[in-house]
Amino acid sequence: MATSLAQTRSNYKIPKKYFISGIVYPNASIEHVIQCSKIMIEELQEDDWLVLCLGSNDSNPIKIGVELSSLLKKQNKAKILVTSVI
């Protein structure tokens, strides 16, 4: 799905000052997404954004809160947007 979306947007010109990266983990939990993205997350800087689309495979709101809290403790530079996919 991400590949087809990128292909449909190929005529859209993103200014060269931006670097956009996307990773899709189908059927993954929030814990898996954060673990697999750990190196990338740790390298984010103040001007960076991290957008997490979570929820379709996480039914325990306490675990989601714990994982997000852990992420925020590790990454306090970048701006983080969390959205739910339900």
Phi, psi and omega in degrees: 000317180297322179295315181293324177296317179298321180293322179290336181263008187296338178278348179281124183265113177273131179306145185296342181285351180255143172235120182247129180230140179226140178231133180242129176240088180301137177063021181267152174274167178301321179300316180294317180300313181293318179298316182289338183255009188306311182296315179297318181297319181292337181272356181293145181245181185300328181274358184270156174238141173240121179249119179248125175253107188233168168120332185291338179239017179236110182258353182257103183297333179292317179295321177299314179298318180296314181295318179294320178299317178298318179297316182295329177291325181281325188238098180248011180264307187283160173276136184238128176244125179246128178232154182259138175244101183236000000 
